[in-house]
Every structure is written in structure tokens, then in C-alpha cells.
């Protein structure tokens, strides 16, 4: 097996799937940072800051031989963060608020190596169809929304709620591939070389 090209500063299975999809070889070192938003922090600034902090934290722990890729994704509706649900009631309330409306997803990626950190941001808008309380309850019972920001997975059963998407599908999943590929090229890393 070929050597890794970079370190992924995330334990997210979705980010691994997306890097696999574009043929990037990586090793995983999950970052351990405080992800609390600053008061009045804008969604784009938060996503970029956290992606950078994750990459820098892992870079500091590494042997400094491989670039480190950090990523962060957040959803926003009516100026409120769409976080991972605390419980069933929280998930159902969140999904009901999104029913028949659009919400924004901010997905940032940062690549750090030596003295350089470059970042990029993807902003997407997702429209949900109108949902019934019974189908939201059934979705919760599937187990899928439990650990997902916004209480849904666009790449899973949650796709049936998505009426349309403007922006990056992979960004909504958690790693905007267009922006990621551009950063990798800037650092001289190849794509599709698995």
C-alpha cells in the first residue's frame, strides 16, 4: 500500500469516504479542540477558524512530514446553529423548523504544511420539503439523525427530505471536494492516486 499523502484531522467517516472517492491517501489523527462558537461569530468565520484550529492542532502533534487537512461544517437556520441533537425531542423540533424551508451549510477546509495554512469555504443552501411529524419520528427511530449536525444525513435516509440543493453536495456531507482538490493542487498533492 502506498504511503499517505496527508493527515486528516478528523475522525468523520464521511470525510474519509469523500477523500477515498477522489483517491487521496491519508492517515487519521482526530483533532481535540474546543468547537464553541465565539459570541456573534459569523458562520463562515466559525467554519474557517475551526478548520484551521483542527489542522494546526494536529500539525503541532505530528512529526511535521505530512500536510494536515482540517475541515469543519455547520448549518444555520434563522441565525441559529444546527447542532447535533441532544435527544429525540431536540431532533424532531429541529427538523420541524427546517420543514418546508431552506437552511445554509458552511463547510470549510484548511491545509497546513510547514509555515503555510491555506483555506477555502463552501456555502450551500438546502431546501427541505414539508415533513409530517410521523415521518420525522420514524426517521429518528432509524438511528441516523442521532450524531448528525442538523439531525440529518444528506447521503443517507435524510436525502428524502431534500427538495433541492444549491451549492456543494460534498460540502453538505462535510468536506467540499472542489475546494479540497484546489488546495491539494496548490500544495503539489495529486488526486486519484490511490
C-alpha positions as CSV (number, residue, x, y, z in Angstrom):
1,X,0.0,0.0,0.0
2,X,1.3,3.5,-0.9
3,X,2.3,5.9,1.8
4,X,-0.2,8.6,2.9
5,X,-0.1,12.0,1.3
6,X,-1.6,13.9,4.2
7,X,-3.0,13.6,7.7
8,X,-6.8,14.1,8.0
9,X,-7.5,16.0,11.3
10,X,-10.9,14.3,11.7
11,X,-12.5,11.0,12.7
12,X,-15.5,11.6,10.5
13,X,-16.4,8.5,8.4
14,X,-18.0,10.9,5.8
15,X,-14.8,12.8,5.3
16,X,-12.9,9.5,4.9
17,X,-15.4,8.4,2.3
18,X,-15.0,11.6,0.4
19,X,-11.2,11.5,0.4
20,X,-11.4,7.9,-0.8
21,X,-13.7,9.0,-3.6
22,X,-11.1,11.3,-5.0
23,X,-8.2,8.9,-4.5
24,X,-6.3,10.7,-1.7
25,X,-4.2,8.6,0.6
26,X,-4.3,9.7,4.2
27,X,-3.8,8.8,7.8
28,X,-6.2,9.9,10.6
29,X,-5.4,11.9,13.7
30,X,-8.6,13.4,15.1
31,X,-8.2,17.0,16.5
32,X,-9.1,17.7,20.1
33,X,-10.2,21.4,20.1
34,X,-13.0,23.4,21.7
35,X,-15.6,23.9,19.0
36,X,-17.7,26.5,20.8
37,X,-18.6,29.5,18.7
38,X,-17.4,32.9,19.8
39,X,-20.3,35.4,20.7
40,X,-21.7,36.8,17.5
41,X,-19.2,34.8,15.3
42,X,-20.3,34.7,11.7
43,X,-20.9,31.1,10.3
44,X,-18.3,31.4,7.6
45,X,-15.7,32.8,10.1
46,X,-16.5,29.9,12.6
47,X,-16.2,27.2,10.0
48,X,-12.8,28.6,8.7
49,X,-11.5,29.2,12.2
50,X,-12.3,25.7,13.4
51,X,-11.0,24.0,10.3
52,X,-7.7,26.0,10.8
53,X,-7.5,25.2,14.5
54,X,-8.1,21.5,13.8
55,X,-5.3,21.4,11.2
56,X,-2.9,23.4,13.4
57,X,-3.6,21.3,16.5
58,X,-2.8,18.1,14.6
59,X,0.2,19.7,12.9
60,X,1.7,20.5,16.3
61,X,1.2,16.9,17.4
62,X,2.7,15.5,14.2
63,X,6.3,14.7,13.1
64,X,5.9,17.6,10.6
65,X,6.5,15.4,7.5
66,X,2.9,15.4,6.0
67,X,0.5,18.2,5.3
68,X,-2.6,18.3,7.6
69,X,-6.1,18.7,6.3
70,X,-8.7,20.2,8.7
71,X,-12.4,20.6,8.0
72,X,-15.5,22.0,9.7
73,X,-19.1,22.1,8.7
74,X,-22.0,23.9,10.3
75,X,-25.6,24.5,9.4
76,X,-27.6,27.7,10.2
77,X,-31.3,28.4,10.2
78,X,-32.8,31.8,11.3
79,X,-29.4,32.8,12.7
80,X,-29.2,29.7,15.0
81,X,-26.7,26.9,14.7
82,X,-28.0,23.5,13.6
83,X,-26.0,21.3,16.0
84,X,-26.1,17.6,16.8
85,X,-29.4,16.9,18.6
86,X,-29.3,16.3,22.3
87,X,-32.2,13.9,22.2
88,X,-35.3,12.9,20.2
89,X,-37.3,16.0,21.2
90,X,-34.4,18.2,20.1
91,X,-34.0,16.4,16.8
92,X,-37.7,16.5,16.0
93,X,-38.0,20.2,16.8
94,X,-35.0,21.0,14.6
95,X,-36.4,19.0,11.7
96,X,-39.8,20.6,12.1
97,X,-38.2,24.0,12.0
98,X,-36.5,23.1,8.7
99,X,-39.6,21.6,7.2
100,X,-40.7,23.4,4.0
101,X,-37.8,25.9,4.3
102,X,-34.1,26.4,3.4
103,X,-31.1,26.4,5.6
104,X,-27.4,27.2,4.9
105,X,-24.5,24.9,5.3
106,X,-21.0,26.4,5.7
107,X,-18.2,23.9,5.0
108,X,-14.5,25.0,5.4
109,X,-11.3,23.1,4.6
110,X,-7.8,24.2,5.6
111,X,-4.5,22.6,4.6
112,X,-1.4,23.3,6.7
113,X,2.2,22.4,6.0
114,X,5.4,23.9,7.4
115,X,4.7,27.7,7.7
116,X,1.7,27.8,5.4
117,X,-2.0,27.3,6.0
118,X,-4.4,27.8,3.1
119,X,-8.2,27.6,3.5
120,X,-11.3,27.7,1.4
121,X,-15.0,27.9,2.2
122,X,-18.1,26.4,0.5
123,X,-21.6,27.8,1.3
124,X,-24.6,25.7,0.2
125,X,-28.3,26.2,0.6
126,X,-30.6,23.1,1.2
127,X,-34.4,23.2,0.8
128,X,-36.4,20.7,2.7
129,X,-39.9,19.6,1.6
130,X,-42.7,19.8,4.1
131,X,-42.4,16.9,6.5
132,X,-45.0,15.2,8.7
133,X,-44.4,14.6,12.4
134,X,-44.9,10.9,12.0
135,X,-42.1,10.6,9.3
136,X,-39.8,12.7,11.4
137,X,-40.4,10.3,14.3
138,X,-39.8,7.4,12.0
139,X,-36.5,9.0,10.8
140,X,-35.4,9.4,14.4
141,X,-36.2,5.7,15.1
142,X,-33.9,4.8,12.2
143,X,-30.9,6.0,14.3
144,X,-29.4,8.1,11.5
145,X,-30.0,11.6,13.0
146,X,-28.6,10.9,16.4
147,X,-25.0,12.1,15.7
148,X,-25.6,14.4,12.8
149,X,-25.4,18.2,12.9
150,X,-28.9,19.4,11.8
151,X,-30.3,16.0,12.7
152,X,-30.0,14.6,9.1
153,X,-27.6,13.0,6.7
154,X,-27.9,14.1,3.1
155,X,-26.1,11.0,2.0
156,X,-28.4,8.7,3.9
157,X,-32.2,8.4,4.6
158,X,-32.3,12.1,5.1
159,X,-32.0,12.6,1.4
160,X,-35.7,12.0,1.0
161,X,-36.4,15.3,2.8
162,X,-34.1,17.4,0.4
163,X,-36.2,19.0,-2.3
164,X,-33.2,20.8,-3.8
165,X,-29.7,21.8,-3.2
166,X,-27.8,24.9,-4.3
167,X,-24.0,24.5,-3.8
168,X,-21.8,21.6,-2.9
169,X,-23.3,18.1,-2.1
170,X,-19.9,17.0,-0.7
171,X,-19.8,20.2,1.3
172,X,-23.1,19.4,3.0
173,X,-21.7,15.9,3.7
174,X,-18.7,17.6,5.5
175,X,-15.9,18.1,3.0
176,X,-16.3,20.3,-0.1
177,X,-14.3,18.3,-2.7
178,X,-13.9,21.1,-5.3
179,X,-12.3,23.4,-2.7
180,X,-10.3,20.5,-1.2
181,X,-8.9,19.4,-4.6
182,X,-7.8,23.0,-5.3
183,X,-6.0,23.2,-2.0
184,X,-4.3,19.9,-2.6
185,X,-3.1,21.0,-6.1
186,X,-1.7,24.2,-4.5
187,X,0.5,22.1,-2.2
188,X,1.5,19.8,-5.1
189,X,-0.5,16.8,-4.0
190,X,-2.0,14.5,-6.6
191,X,-5.6,13.4,-6.7
192,X,-6.8,9.9,-7.9
193,X,-3.5,8.3,-6.9
194,X,-4.8,5.6,-4.6
